[in-house]
Amino acid sequence: MCRPIVAIERRHQRQRRREQFGVRFALRKADIQYGACRIQRRQTIGAVEQPRRMAFLNREDCPFASQFLSGCPLPSVRFTPTLFRLAIQHIFGVPLTALAHIVGSKIHNNPKMPQRNVDAHGNNLTAITGSTGDHSRSLHDYMLQFVATELERIGAKYLAAKKGYKSTAGIFTHVLQPLLGTATADKAFKLINGILPDFAIDARGARFSELLQFTDSSRLDGVETLVDIKGLGIGESSDYVSFRAEQGQLKPIDRRAVKVHKEYCKAAKDLDSKYHHTPDGEIGPVKSALLSFGPVAGKYEGTVLGLGIGCFGELSAGFNDVCTFIARNRAVSYVDRYDDKSPKEALGMFRSRIRRVWGHAAIFAWSDLILDRSRKLVGLQSPAACATRAGGDSDPNFENYDLFHAQSPDTGRGVHARSWRANRDVDVRR
């Protein structure tokens, strides 16, 4: 009697194990299928969320980028309705409606360079290489003009690599001119074109004893500093995609700014090696002249200051150094004339004004570049594109912009206010 009972019990146990195994197998299979669905969904969502993540992380904690939308519009940085709409969409990382009719269209550039198509967020337009037109130079010169205007306000001596300003072309030509004999200065200029800075700021005449009451010393104080401005499009560096904002990690635009000094040193070394036959490991005349600029000791000894303009309107830390230097000089003059603000309040006031203007200018410059390239490098490739272009920028809000500043003339007394026609007869320097 015991054996049949034991056999039956064992049979039941095997059956239960098979049932349990089947349940576990079914659960495992369902888990795998669910995991595959999650991966697929994550990839789909990632394609949407990645531009938003890039825009948020790169603009976060930037004192310049945060100024956009935080106050009244500036007459010195005038957005058209189309451009303003594009700028808003761009800084929030959403698809650009101005490009909806040409998404997928080919971007015309040099056939030898990488070929790209228009994407919904305009990322490829920010970094296309080998294209016709001088869009990058326009962005570069636009920001250079705003910095130069602020330097003029404090009476700082400077050279600038832009038509209409005293040029930086003569900084290094004297080093190579003796080697060229009877060659013209233009030939020497072409040789060293790779190390010609955008600015040479001479701050050797500032009133340092008075400036110290506002903040600590600046890297520009008491020295002549070389400055170079660089833009960074999204497609130019994978740093935008891989950036995670971990502690101690530099933002992509700050990484680009740091590379500026290394690029100048390499260009100077190549010139010394080619024309002065300087052995490796030694400093030649060109590099020696390069290192003579900047602080003579400390962290920034002999360095070229890089200013980076990020694709989302974020500016590198170097812009903050220049902003603080200018604001301190303006604050000194202000407290000498007025007693309604403390030195700290005066410094904060001017620093805020400069950050606001430069922050607006940065996002304007990138938005204008995207829109301009979409029209000139892509063209009217569809009926929808033709209809959009024909519509132009006609919008009632465009006239409301003029009405706002006409009724609020005080807002036109900021930087570059004299370029606004309503304030044409107003002396903004009073």
C-alpha positions as CSV (number, residue, x, y, z in Angstrom):
1,M,0.0,0.0,0.0
2,C,2.9,2.4,0.7
3,R,4.6,2.0,-2.7
4,P,1.6,3.2,-4.8
5,I,1.1,6.2,-2.4
6,V,4.8,7.2,-2.7
7,A,4.7,6.9,-6.5
8,I,1.6,9.0,-6.7
9,E,3.2,11.6,-4.5
10,R,6.4,11.7,-6.6
11,R,4.3,12.0,-9.7
12,H,2.5,15.0,-8.2
13,Q,5.8,16.6,-7.2
14,R,7.1,16.3,-10.7
15,Q,3.9,17.8,-12.1
16,R,4.1,20.7,-9.7
17,R,7.8,21.3,-10.7
18,R,6.8,21.3,-14.3
19,E,4.0,23.7,-13.6
20,Q,6.3,26.0,-11.6
21,F,9.0,25.8,-14.4
22,G,6.3,26.7,-16.9
23,V,5.2,29.7,-14.9
24,R,8.8,30.9,-14.4
25,F,9.5,30.4,-18.1
26,A,6.4,32.4,-19.0
27,L,7.3,35.2,-16.6
28,R,10.9,35.3,-17.9
29,K,9.6,35.4,-21.5
30,A,7.2,38.2,-20.6
31,D,10.0,40.1,-18.8
32,I,12.2,39.8,-21.9
33,Q,9.4,41.1,-24.1
34,Y,8.6,43.9,-21.7
35,G,12.3,44.8,-21.5
36,A,12.5,44.9,-25.3
37,C,9.5,47.2,-25.4
38,R,11.1,49.4,-22.7
39,I,14.3,49.7,-24.7
40,Q,12.4,50.5,-27.9
41,R,10.3,53.1,-26.0
42,R,13.4,54.6,-24.4
43,Q,15.1,55.0,-27.8
44,T,11.9,56.6,-29.2
45,I,11.6,58.9,-26.2
46,G,15.4,59.6,-26.2
47,A,15.2,61.0,-29.8
48,V,12.7,63.5,-28.5
49,E,14.2,64.2,-25.1
50,Q,17.8,64.4,-26.1
51,P,17.6,67.9,-27.6
52,R,15.7,69.1,-24.6
53,R,18.3,67.7,-22.3
54,M,21.1,69.3,-24.2
55,A,19.4,72.6,-24.2
56,F,18.6,72.5,-20.5
57,L,22.0,71.2,-19.2
58,N,24.1,73.6,-21.3
59,R,22.0,76.7,-20.5
60,E,21.7,75.9,-16.8
61,D,23.7,78.1,-14.5
62,C,24.8,80.3,-17.3
63,P,24.4,84.0,-16.2
64,F,24.1,85.1,-19.8
65,A,21.7,82.5,-21.2
66,S,19.4,83.0,-18.2
67,Q,18.8,86.6,-19.2
68,F,16.8,85.7,-22.3
69,L,13.0,86.0,-21.6
70,S,13.7,87.3,-18.1
71,G,13.1,91.0,-19.0
72,C,11.8,93.4,-21.6
73,P,13.1,93.1,-25.2
74,L,16.2,95.0,-26.1
75,P,16.2,97.6,-28.9
76,S,19.8,96.7,-29.6
77,V,19.0,93.0,-30.3
78,R,15.9,93.2,-32.4
79,F,14.1,89.9,-33.2
80,T,11.6,89.6,-36.0
81,P,8.6,87.4,-35.1
82,T,9.9,84.5,-37.1
83,L,13.4,84.8,-35.5
84,F,12.0,85.2,-32.0
85,R,9.8,82.1,-32.4
86,L,12.8,80.1,-33.7
87,A,14.9,81.3,-30.7
88,I,12.3,80.2,-28.2
89,Q,11.9,76.8,-29.7
90,H,15.7,76.4,-30.0
91,I,16.5,77.1,-26.4
92,F,13.8,74.7,-25.2
93,G,15.0,71.9,-27.6
94,V,11.8,71.4,-29.5
95,P,11.4,71.1,-33.3
96,L,11.7,74.4,-35.2
97,T,8.5,75.3,-37.1
98,A,10.5,77.5,-39.4
99,L,12.3,74.4,-40.7
100,A,9.2,72.0,-40.9
101,H,8.8,72.4,-44.6
102,I,12.5,71.5,-45.4
103,V,13.2,68.7,-42.9
104,G,15.1,66.0,-44.8
105,S,16.2,68.3,-47.6
106,K,19.9,68.3,-48.5
107,I,22.1,71.1,-47.2
108,H,24.3,72.3,-50.1
109,N,28.0,72.4,-49.3
110,N,31.3,71.3,-50.8
111,P,31.0,67.8,-52.2
112,K,34.3,66.9,-50.5
113,M,32.9,67.7,-47.1
114,P,30.5,65.5,-45.0
115,Q,27.0,65.7,-46.5
116,R,24.0,66.4,-44.2
117,N,20.3,66.9,-44.4
118,V,18.1,69.3,-42.5
119,D,16.9,67.9,-39.1
120,A,13.9,69.1,-37.2
121,H,15.9,70.9,-34.6
122,G,18.4,72.6,-37.0
123,N,21.4,70.9,-35.4
124,N,23.0,70.1,-38.7
125,L,22.6,73.7,-39.9
126,T,24.6,74.9,-37.0
127,A,27.7,72.9,-37.9
128,I,27.7,72.3,-41.6
129,T,31.2,72.6,-43.1
130,G,32.3,73.6,-46.6
131,S,29.3,75.8,-47.2
132,T,29.1,79.0,-49.2
133,G,28.5,82.3,-47.4
134,D,30.2,83.7,-44.3
135,H,27.6,82.8,-41.7
136,S,30.0,81.8,-39.0
137,R,32.0,85.0,-39.5
138,S,28.8,87.0,-39.2
139,L,28.0,85.3,-35.9
140,H,31.6,85.9,-34.7
141,D,31.6,89.6,-35.8
142,Y,28.2,90.2,-34.2
143,M,29.4,89.3,-30.8
144,L,32.7,91.0,-31.3
145,Q,30.9,94.3,-31.9
146,F,29.0,94.1,-28.6
147,V,32.2,93.4,-26.7
148,A,34.0,96.2,-28.5
149,T,31.1,98.7,-27.6
150,E,31.4,97.9,-23.9
151,L,35.2,98.3,-24.0
152,E,34.7,101.8,-25.6
153,R,32.4,102.7,-22.8
154,I,35.2,102.4,-20.3
155,G,37.8,103.9,-22.5
156,A,39.9,100.7,-22.7
157,K,42.6,100.5,-25.4
158,Y,42.1,97.5,-27.7
159,L,42.7,96.2,-31.2
160,A,40.1,94.2,-33.0
161,A,40.1,91.9,-36.0
162,K,37.2,93.5,-37.7
163,K,36.8,96.1,-40.4
164,G,36.3,99.6,-38.8
165,Y,38.6,98.9,-35.8
166,K,42.3,99.3,-35.4
167,S,43.5,95.8,-36.5
168,T,45.4,93.2,-34.6
169,A,47.3,92.3,-37.8
170,G,50.6,94.0,-36.6
171,I,50.9,92.0,-33.4
172,F,53.2,89.2,-34.8
173,T,54.2,90.6,-38.2
174,H,57.4,92.2,-36.9
175,V,58.6,88.7,-35.8
176,L,58.4,87.3,-39.4
177,Q,59.0,90.5,-41.4
178,P,62.9,90.3,-41.3
179,L,62.8,86.8,-42.7
180,L,60.8,87.8,-45.7
181,G,63.2,90.5,-46.9
182,T,61.5,92.7,-49.4
183,A,58.2,90.8,-49.1
184,T,55.1,92.9,-48.2
185,A,53.5,93.0,-44.8
186,D,50.4,91.4,-46.4
187,K,52.4,88.2,-47.0
188,A,53.6,88.2,-43.4
189,F,50.0,88.7,-42.4
190,K,48.9,85.6,-44.4
191,L,51.6,83.5,-42.8
192,I,50.4,84.2,-39.2
193,N,46.7,84.3,-40.0
194,G,46.2,81.3,-37.8
195,I,47.3,83.1,-34.7
196,L,45.8,86.5,-35.2
197,P,43.5,87.2,-32.2
198,D,40.1,88.8,-32.3
199,F,41.1,91.3,-29.5
200,A,44.2,92.6,-27.9
201,I,42.9,94.3,-24.7
202,D,45.3,96.7,-23.0
203,A,44.3,97.2,-19.4
204,R,47.6,98.5,-18.1
205,G,46.1,101.9,-17.3
206,A,43.2,100.9,-15.1
207,R,42.8,102.3,-11.6
208,F,43.5,99.0,-9.7
209,S,43.5,100.4,-6.2
210,E,40.0,101.6,-6.7
211,L,38.8,98.5,-8.5
212,L,39.9,96.2,-5.6
213,Q,37.1,97.5,-3.4
214,F,34.5,95.9,-5.8
215,T,35.9,92.4,-6.4
216,D,39.2,90.5,-6.4
217,S,41.7,91.1,-9.1
218,S,40.8,90.1,-12.7
219,R,43.1,88.2,-15.1
220,L,42.8,91.3,-17.4
221,D,44.0,93.8,-14.8
222,G,47.3,95.5,-15.5
223,V,48.3,93.4,-18.6
224,E,47.7,93.2,-22.3
225,T,45.6,90.2,-23.1
226,L,44.9,88.4,-26.3
227,V,41.3,87.3,-26.8
228,D,39.8,85.0,-29.4
229,I,36.1,84.3,-30.0
230,K,34.9,80.8,-31.1
231,G,31.5,79.4,-31.9
232,L,30.4,75.8,-31.2
233,G,27.7,74.2,-33.2
234,I,26.0,71.0,-32.0
235,G,27.4,68.8,-34.8
236,E,30.9,70.0,-34.3
237,S,31.5,68.1,-31.1
238,S,30.0,65.0,-29.5
239,D,30.4,66.7,-26.2
240,Y,26.9,68.2,-26.5
241,V,25.5,64.6,-26.7
242,S,27.7,63.0,-24.0
243,F,27.6,65.9,-21.5
244,R,26.0,64.8,-18.2
245,A,26.7,67.9,-16.0
246,E,28.6,65.8,-13.4
247,Q,30.4,67.6,-10.7
248,G,33.7,69.1,-12.0
249,Q,32.9,68.4,-15.6
250,L,33.3,71.4,-17.9
251,K,30.5,72.3,-20.2
252,P,31.2,71.8,-24.0
253,I,31.5,75.5,-24.6
254,D,34.1,75.8,-21.8
255,R,36.0,72.9,-23.2
256,R,36.1,74.7,-26.5
257,A,37.3,77.9,-25.0
258,V,40.1,76.1,-23.1
259,K,41.4,74.7,-26.4
260,V,42.0,78.2,-27.8
261,H,45.4,78.7,-26.1
262,K,46.6,75.3,-27.1
263,E,45.7,76.0,-30.7
264,Y,47.6,79.3,-30.6
265,C,50.7,77.7,-29.1
266,K,50.7,75.0,-31.8
267,A,50.4,77.6,-34.6
268,A,53.3,79.6,-33.1
269,K,55.4,76.5,-32.7
270,D,54.8,75.5,-36.3
271,L,55.8,79.0,-37.5
272,D,59.0,78.9,-35.4
273,S,59.9,75.5,-36.7
274,K,59.3,76.4,-40.4
275,Y,60.8,79.9,-40.6
276,H,63.1,80.1,-37.6
277,H,64.2,76.5,-37.6
278,T,63.6,76.3,-33.8
279,P,64.4,72.8,-32.4
280,D,61.7,70.9,-30.6
281,G,61.5,71.7,-26.9
282,E,62.7,75.2,-27.4
283,I,60.7,78.5,-27.5
284,G,61.1,80.4,-30.7
285,P,60.5,84.1,-31.5
286,V,56.9,83.7,-32.5
287,K,55.9,81.7,-29.4
288,S,57.9,84.0,-27.2
289,A,56.0,87.0,-28.5
290,L,52.7,85.0,-27.9
291,L,53.6,84.2,-24.3
292,S,54.5,87.8,-23.6
293,F,50.8,88.7,-23.4
294,G,48.6,88.0,-20.4
295,P,49.6,87.8,-16.7
296,V,53.3,87.3,-16.0
297,A,52.6,84.7,-13.2
298,G,49.9,82.5,-11.8
299,K,47.3,80.2,-13.3
300,Y,46.8,82.3,-16.5
301,E,50.4,83.1,-17.2
302,G,50.9,83.9,-20.8
303,T,47.6,82.5,-21.9
304,V,45.2,83.5,-24.7
305,L,41.7,84.1,-23.3
306,G,39.1,82.0,-25.3
307,L,35.5,83.3,-25.5
308,G,33.1,80.6,-26.6
309,I,29.6,81.1,-28.0
310,G,27.5,78.0,-27.4
311,C,24.7,76.9,-29.8
312,F,22.0,77.3,-27.1
313,G,23.1,80.9,-26.3
314,E,25.4,79.9,-23.4
315,L,28.7,81.7,-23.1
316,S,32.0,80.4,-21.7
317,A,33.5,81.5,-18.4
318,G,35.8,83.9,-20.3
319,F,32.9,86.1,-21.1
320,N,32.2,86.5,-17.4
321,D,35.8,87.5,-16.8
322,V,35.5,90.3,-19.5
323,C,32.1,91.3,-18.2
324,T,33.3,91.6,-14.6
325,F,36.3,93.6,-15.8
326,I,34.1,96.1,-17.7
327,A,31.5,96.3,-15.0
328,R,34.1,97.1,-12.3
329,N,35.5,100.0,-14.4
330,R,32.0,101.4,-15.0
331,A,31.1,101.0,-11.3
332,V,34.2,103.0,-10.3
333,S,33.1,105.9,-12.5
334,Y,29.5,105.6,-11.3
335,V,30.3,105.8,-7.5
336,D,32.5,108.8,-8.2
337,R,29.5,110.8,-9.5
338,Y,26.6,109.4,-7.6
339,D,26.1,108.2,-4.0
340,D,22.7,106.4,-4.4
341,K,24.3,103.0,-4.6
342,S,27.0,101.1,-2.7
343,P,30.0,99.9,-4.7
344,K,28.6,96.3,-4.6
345,E,25.2,97.5,-5.9
346,A,26.8,99.5,-8.7
347,L,28.9,96.5,-9.7
348,G,25.9,94.3,-9.8
349,M,23.9,96.8,-11.8
350,F,26.4,97.1,-14.6
351,R,27.2,93.4,-14.6
352,S,23.5,92.6,-15.0
353,R,23.1,95.0,-17.9
354,I,26.1,93.6,-19.8
355,R,25.0,90.0,-19.2
356,R,21.5,90.8,-20.4
357,V,22.7,92.4,-23.7
358,W,25.3,89.7,-24.4
359,G,22.9,86.9,-23.5
360,H,20.3,88.2,-25.9
361,A,22.9,88.8,-28.6
362,A,24.2,85.2,-28.4
363,I,20.9,83.5,-28.9
364,F,20.0,86.0,-31.6
365,A,23.2,85.3,-33.5
366,W,22.7,81.5,-33.5
367,S,19.0,81.8,-34.4
368,D,19.8,84.1,-37.3
369,L,22.5,81.7,-38.5
370,I,20.1,78.8,-38.5
371,L,17.4,80.7,-40.3
372,D,19.8,82.3,-42.8
373,R,21.5,78.9,-43.7
374,S,18.1,77.3,-44.1
375,R,17.3,79.8,-46.8
376,K,20.6,80.1,-48.5
377,L,22.0,76.5,-48.2
378,V,18.8,74.6,-48.6
379,G,16.7,76.9,-50.8
380,L,13.0,76.7,-51.7
381,Q,12.7,73.0,-52.4
382,S,9.0,72.6,-52.0
383,P,5.7,74.5,-52.6
384,A,5.4,74.8,-48.8
385,A,8.8,76.5,-48.6
386,C,7.9,79.0,-51.3
387,A,4.6,79.8,-49.5
388,T,6.5,80.3,-46.2
389,R,9.1,82.5,-47.8
390,A,6.5,84.6,-49.6
391,G,4.8,85.3,-46.3
392,G,7.9,87.0,-44.9
393,D,7.8,88.4,-41.4
394,S,4.5,90.2,-41.6
395,D,3.0,90.1,-38.2
396,P,1.1,92.6,-36.1
397,N,3.5,92.0,-33.2
398,F,6.3,93.4,-35.3
399,E,4.7,96.8,-35.2
400,N,3.9,96.4,-31.5
401,Y,7.6,96.0,-30.9
402,D,8.1,99.6,-32.2
403,L,5.1,100.8,-30.3
404,F,6.6,99.4,-27.0
405,H,9.9,101.2,-27.4
406,A,8.2,104.4,-28.6
407,Q,6.1,104.6,-25.4
408,S,9.0,103.4,-23.2
409,P,12.0,105.5,-24.4
410,D,14.0,104.6,-21.2
411,T,14.4,101.1,-22.5
412,G,16.3,102.5,-25.4
413,R,19.1,103.9,-23.4
414,G,20.9,100.6,-23.1
415,V,23.9,99.3,-25.0
416,H,23.7,100.1,-28.8
417,A,20.6,102.2,-28.2
418,R,21.8,104.7,-30.7
419,S,21.4,102.1,-33.5
420,W,17.6,102.2,-32.9
421,R,15.9,104.7,-35.1
422,A,13.6,106.0,-32.4
423,N,16.6,107.1,-30.3
424,R,18.6,108.4,-33.3
425,D,18.8,111.9,-31.9
426,V,19.4,110.8,-28.3
427,D,22.9,110.9,-26.8
428,V,23.0,107.5,-25.0
429,R,26.4,108.3,-23.5
430,R,25.0,111.0,-21.2
